[in-house]
Amino acid sequence: MTENATVCSHQTSMGDTPLHRLEKALGPYEKKLQKQEAFRRRLGVKEVDQPTYLRYITGDIERFEKERMAFLCMRPDNPHGKELRRKFKARTGHDHYLTPLPYEELDIEDRFGRSLADAAYRACCEYDPEPFPVTPEAGRVEVSNSAWMSRLIKKMGLLFGAEMVRIAKLDQRWIYKDVDIGHKYAIVAVVQHKPSLIDLAPSYFSWSSSADVYSRLKLITTQLTDFIRGLGYDAMYRETRGGGEPELNMVPIALDAGVGEFCRTGRVLSPEYGNNMRLKAVTTDLPLLPDKPIDFGTHDFCMACESCAKYCPSGAVPKGEPSDDIPNPVHNNPGFRKWWINAEKCIIFWGMNKRKWPSCGGRCIAVCPWNKPMNRFHNTVRWLAVHAPHFIKKLLVWGDEFAYKREKQINR
């Protein structure tokens, strides 16, 4: 029997809806959503009609051919990657950044780190289920209020383990070329790396944190997909890893959803987590209300702070102003003036010392001043990072470097 979903928000009494027991059960996640919203209001985060990445667009944007991604260029049969593979072999002596060393060639500490990373990554690599079938039309739940349904989906995402869930209208420009997705919306799930591990980058321990997040996101988005299909609407979790078969460019989709803003590392920087997070999406035709993009002055802060560029062990993150000069046209899409990440430098660095790390593991994440605990002191600093003039922002960056004894740990 079909049941019309009726609006029930935190302002509606539990007795006003036949779903009051569900709302009661999800009460802790409603409180978490309210807490996230209140934090952004206190910080002065503005919702805007157009995403702030428009400042970086200089021309028409064509859908990107995923085979040009640096990760996929490492595949021996990819014609776009011939030169990258040659450079990688010449600099590292290896054929691929994923080629593992025998355990006996690792130090004892790194045998533990490698074992931890392999265990954390297994679910991401091996868990690839077919989603549940879509409930037939006769059993579909008719959605009469897309705002209520959107909030329900966010709470379900938090229940399944996400730390933030946002919704965007799916822009076809951010779907990779030759990938066909007809859904209207993208539900973006956000999960943080474990700071205690990511702070050890580059190392096997920091990579284990990335591996763990990939596995958790795979499960979260699979569960969201199955939940939506159970309501009678098509949905699919989408691959986004460069080492897999990516379907979506998650950075602009997350920006459209209001997760954060574009930052110097080429990633998304959120008010809550900085760039210490990874993203994955479910696309669907479930009627939803998209979130708005946000603006909290990330561009200005990144102009005052160059920590990611200063401490990147490979030199892949640029300093200075956004640029029109694309470091490698094979791996990048024209039509932008932005901070271009040199993916070749990044990947080659990964392979230079396989005894100590399988990847950089996020040094540009570990040193970002935004990536601090959510407490009163650091939230005050966050407020200054948003509202203070340029010279105060510079002082905040200097204070971060001094307090955490930042130093260049790797010779490029």
C-alpha positions in Angstrom: 0.0 0.0 0.0 1.4 3.4 -1.0 1.8 5.9 1.8 2.2 9.7 1.3 5.1 11.1 3.3 4.1 14.2 5.1 6.3 16.9 6.4 7.8 16.3 9.9 10.7 18.5 10.9 12.1 19.2 14.4 9.4 21.9 14.6 6.6 19.4 14.2 5.2 17.4 17.0 5.7 13.6 16.9 1.9 13.0 16.8 1.4 14.9 13.6 2.8 12.2 11.3 2.4 8.4 10.9 6.2 8.3 10.9 6.6 9.6 14.4 8.4 6.5 15.6 11.0 6.8 12.8 11.4 10.5 13.7 11.9 9.6 17.3 14.5 7.0 16.5 16.4 9.5 14.4 16.2 12.2 17.0 20.0 12.1 17.8 20.8 12.6 14.1 18.3 15.5 13.9 20.1 17.1 16.8 23.4 16.5 15.0 22.1 18.3 11.9 20.9 21.2 14.0 24.3 21.4 15.7 26.0 21.5 12.3 23.7 24.3 11.1 24.1 26.3 14.3 27.9 26.0 14.0 27.9 27.4 10.5 25.6 30.3 11.5 28.0 31.2 14.4 31.0 31.0 12.1 29.4 33.3 9.6 29.2 30.8 6.7 26.9 32.3 4.0 24.7 30.3 1.7 24.9 31.7 -1.8 23.0 31.2 -5.0 26.1 30.4 -7.2 29.1 28.4 -6.1 32.2 30.4 -5.5 34.2 28.2 -7.9 32.8 30.4 -10.7 35.7 32.8 -10.0 38.0 30.1 -11.4 36.1 29.3 -14.6 37.4 31.2 -17.7 35.7 29.3 -20.6 33.4 26.5 -21.6 33.9 23.3 -19.6 33.8 20.0 -21.4 33.2 16.7 -19.7 36.6 15.2 -18.7 37.8 12.0 -20.2 38.6 9.8 -17.2 41.4 7.9 -19.0 43.4 11.2 -18.8 43.4 11.0 -15.0 47.0 10.5 -13.7 46.0 7.5 -11.7 44.4 5.7 -14.7 47.4 6.8 -16.9 49.5 4.4 -14.9 47.7 1.5 -16.5 50.0 -0.1 -19.1 47.3 -0.2 -21.8 46.4 3.6 -21.4 47.9 5.5 -24.4 47.5 8.8 -22.5 50.0 7.7 -19.8 53.0 6.5 -21.9 55.1 9.5 -20.9 54.1 9.4 -17.2 54.9 5.7 -17.0 58.3 6.3 -18.5 59.0 9.1 -16.0 57.7 7.0 -13.1 59.9 4.0 -14.0 63.0 6.2 -14.5 62.6 8.0 -11.1 61.4 5.1 -8.9 62.5 1.9 -10.5 59.0 0.5 -10.3 56.2 0.0 -12.9 53.3 1.2 -10.7 52.7 3.1 -7.5 50.5 0.2 -6.2 53.1 -2.5 -6.7 53.7 -3.7 -3.1 57.1 -4.6 -1.7 57.5 -8.0 0.1 57.0 -7.6 3.9 60.5 -8.6 4.6 61.8 -5.5 2.9 59.9 -3.2 5.2 61.0 -2.0 8.6 59.1 -3.6 11.5 57.1 -0.5 12.2 56.0 -0.3 8.5 55.0 -4.0 8.5 52.4 -3.0 11.1 51.4 0.0 9.1 51.1 -1.9 5.9 49.0 -4.6 7.6 46.8 -2.0 9.0 46.4 -0.3 5.6 45.6 -3.6 3.8 43.0 -4.5 6.4 41.4 -1.0 6.2 41.3 -1.0 2.4 39.9 -4.5 1.9 36.2 -3.6 2.1 36.7 -0.8 -0.4 38.4 -3.2 -2.9 36.4 -6.3 -2.4 32.9 -5.1 -1.4 31.1 -4.3 -4.7 27.6 -5.6 -4.3 24.7 -5.3 -6.7 22.2 -2.9 -5.2 18.8 -4.1 -4.1 16.1 -4.0 -6.8 13.9 -1.0 -6.9 10.5 -1.5 -5.2 7.8 -1.8 -7.8 5.4 1.0 -8.5 2.7 -0.4 -6.4 4.9 -0.2 -3.3 6.5 3.2 -4.0 6.3 5.8 -1.2 4.9 9.0 -2.8 6.9 12.0 -1.7 4.8 15.1 -1.2 7.4 17.1 0.5 11.0 17.1 -0.9 12.4 19.2 2.0 11.2 16.6 4.5 12.6 13.8 2.4 15.9 15.5 2.0 16.3 15.9 5.8 15.4 12.2 6.2 18.1 11.2 3.8 20.6 13.3 5.6 19.7 11.7 8.9 19.9 8.2 7.3 23.4 9.0 6.0 24.5 10.0 9.5 22.9 6.9 10.9 24.9 4.8 8.5 28.1 6.5 9.6 28.6 9.6 7.5 29.8 12.7 9.4 28.0 15.1 7.0 25.5 14.6 4.2 24.6 17.3 1.6 22.6 17.3 -1.6 23.3 18.8 -5.0 21.5 19.0 -8.3 23.7 16.9 -10.5 25.5 19.0 -13.1 26.3 17.0 -16.2 29.6 18.7 -16.6 30.9 16.9 -13.5 30.1 13.4 -14.9 33.1 11.9 -16.7 32.9 11.7 -20.5 31.2 8.5 -21.8 29.5 7.8 -18.4 25.7 8.0 -18.6 23.9 9.1 -15.5 20.3 10.2 -15.9 19.6 11.0 -12.2 18.8 14.5 -11.2 20.4 14.6 -7.7 23.6 13.7 -6.0 23.7 12.9 -2.3 27.2 13.6 -1.0 28.5 11.6 2.0 31.5 13.0 4.0 33.8 11.1 6.3 36.9 12.4 8.1 40.3 10.8 8.2 41.5 9.9 11.6 43.7 12.9 12.5 46.1 10.8 14.7 46.9 8.7 11.6 46.8 11.4 8.9 49.2 13.5 10.9 51.9 10.9 10.3 51.9 11.5 6.5 53.8 10.3 4.5 53.6 6.8 6.0 51.8 3.6 5.8 49.8 4.7 8.9 48.5 7.8 7.1 47.6 5.7 4.1 45.7 3.4 6.4 43.4 6.3 7.4 42.6 7.0 3.8 42.0 3.3 3.1 39.7 3.2 6.1 37.6 6.2 4.9 37.3 4.7 1.4 35.9 1.5 2.9 33.5 3.3 5.2 32.2 5.4 2.3 31.6 2.4 0.2 29.4 0.9 2.8 27.6 4.1 3.7 26.7 4.9 0.1 25.6 1.3 -0.6 23.3 1.4 2.3 21.8 4.8 1.2 21.3 3.4 -2.3 19.5 0.3 -1.0 17.3 2.5 1.3 16.2 4.7 -1.5 15.6 1.8 -3.8 13.4 0.3 -1.1 11.2 3.4 -1.3 10.6 2.8 -5.0 13.1 5.2 -6.6 16.2 4.5 -8.7 19.5 5.2 -7.0 23.2 4.1 -7.4 26.3 4.6 -5.4 29.0 6.0 -7.6 32.7 5.1 -7.9 34.9 8.2 -7.5 38.4 6.7 -6.7 41.0 7.5 -9.3 42.4 4.0 -9.0 39.0 2.4 -9.8 36.5 3.2 -12.6 35.5 6.7 -11.6 32.1 8.1 -12.7 31.9 11.5 -11.0 34.3 14.4 -10.4 33.5 14.8 -6.7 35.1 18.2 -6.0 32.7 20.4 -8.0 29.7 18.2 -7.0 30.6 18.7 -3.3 31.0 22.4 -3.9 27.6 22.5 -5.5 26.2 20.7 -2.4 27.7 23.2 0.0 30.1 20.9 1.7 32.8 23.6 1.4 34.8 25.7 -1.0 37.6 25.0 -3.4 41.1 25.3 -1.8 44.7 25.5 -2.9 45.2 21.7 -2.7 42.5 21.2 -5.4 40.3 19.6 -2.8 37.2 20.8 -0.9 37.7 22.7 2.3 34.8 22.6 4.7 34.3 24.9 7.8 34.1 21.9 10.1 36.8 19.5 8.8 39.1 21.6 6.6 40.3 19.3 3.8 40.7 16.4 6.2 37.9 14.3 4.6 36.9 12.2 1.6 33.7 12.2 -0.4 31.5 9.8 -2.2 28.0 10.2 -3.8 24.8 8.4 -4.4 22.8 9.6 -7.5 19.0 9.3 -7.5 15.7 10.4 -9.0 14.2 10.6 -5.5 12.5 14.0 -5.2 14.9 16.1 -3.1 15.6 19.7 -2.2 19.2 20.6 -3.0 21.4 22.5 -0.6 22.9 25.8 -1.5 26.7 26.4 -2.1 28.5 28.2 0.7 31.0 31.1 1.0 33.3 31.5 4.0 36.3 33.2 2.4 38.4 30.2 1.6 40.1 31.8 -1.4 41.3 34.7 0.8 42.6 32.4 3.5 44.4 30.2 0.9 46.1 33.4 -0.4 47.3 34.1 3.1 48.3 30.5 3.8 50.6 28.4 1.7 51.2 25.6 4.2 50.1 22.8 1.9 52.5 24.1 -0.9 55.3 24.7 1.6 55.2 21.3 3.2 54.1 19.1 0.2 57.0 16.6 -0.1 56.6 16.4 -3.8 56.2 20.1 -4.6 53.0 19.3 -6.4 50.9 22.1 -4.7 51.5 25.5 -6.2 52.2 28.7 -4.3 51.0 32.2 -5.2 47.9 33.2 -7.2 45.7 30.9 -9.3 47.1 30.5 -12.8 46.1 29.9 -16.4 49.2 27.8 -16.9 48.2 24.1 -16.8 51.1 22.0 -15.6 50.2 19.0 -17.8 47.3 19.3 -20.2 47.0 15.5 -20.4 45.7 15.3 -16.8 43.8 18.6 -16.5 40.8 20.2 -18.1 41.1 23.6 -19.7 38.7 26.5 -19.0 39.9 27.3 -15.6 42.3 29.8 -13.8 43.0 28.0 -10.5 45.6 26.4 -8.4 46.7 23.4 -10.5 48.0 20.3 -8.8 50.9 18.6 -10.6 49.6 15.1 -10.5 52.8 13.7 -12.1 55.0 15.0 -9.2 52.6 13.6 -6.7 52.4 10.1 -8.1 56.1 9.9 -8.8 56.9 10.8 -5.2 54.6 7.9 -4.1 56.9 5.4 -5.7 60.3 6.9 -4.6 60.5 5.1 -1.3 58.2 2.2 -1.1 59.9 1.0 2.1 58.4 3.9 4.0 55.2 4.9 2.4 52.8 3.6 -0.4 51.6 7.1 -1.1 52.1 10.6 0.3 49.0 9.7 2.4 48.0 13.3 2.8 50.8 15.6 3.9 48.9 18.5 2.4 46.0 17.5 4.6 48.0 17.1 7.8 49.5 20.6 7.7 46.3 22.5 6.8 45.6 25.0 9.7 41.8 24.3 9.3 42.2 20.7 10.3 41.7 21.1 14.1 39.3 19.7 16.7 35.9 21.3 17.0 36.3 23.0 20.4 35.9 26.5 21.7 39.5 27.6 21.2 39.8 26.3 17.7 36.4 27.5 16.7 37.4 31.0 17.8 40.5 30.7 15.5 38.2 29.5 12.7 36.0 32.6 13.2 39.2 34.8 12.9 40.2 32.9 9.8 36.9 33.8 8.2 36.5 37.4 9.3 39.9 38.8 10.1 42.0 41.0 7.7 44.8 39.5 5.6 47.6 40.2 8.1 45.7 38.5 10.9 45.2 35.4 8.7 49.0 35.4 8.1 49.6 35.6 11.9 47.2 32.6 12.4 49.2 30.6 9.9 52.5 31.6 11.6 51.0 30.6 14.9 50.0 27.2 13.6 53.4 26.5 12.2 55.1 27.6 15.5 52.7 25.7 17.8 52.9 22.4 15.8 56.6 22.8 14.9 56.0 22.4 11.2 59.1 21.4 9.3 59.9 20.0 5.8 60.4 16.3 6.6 61.1 15.1 3.1 63.7 16.2 0.5 62.0 16.5 -2.9 
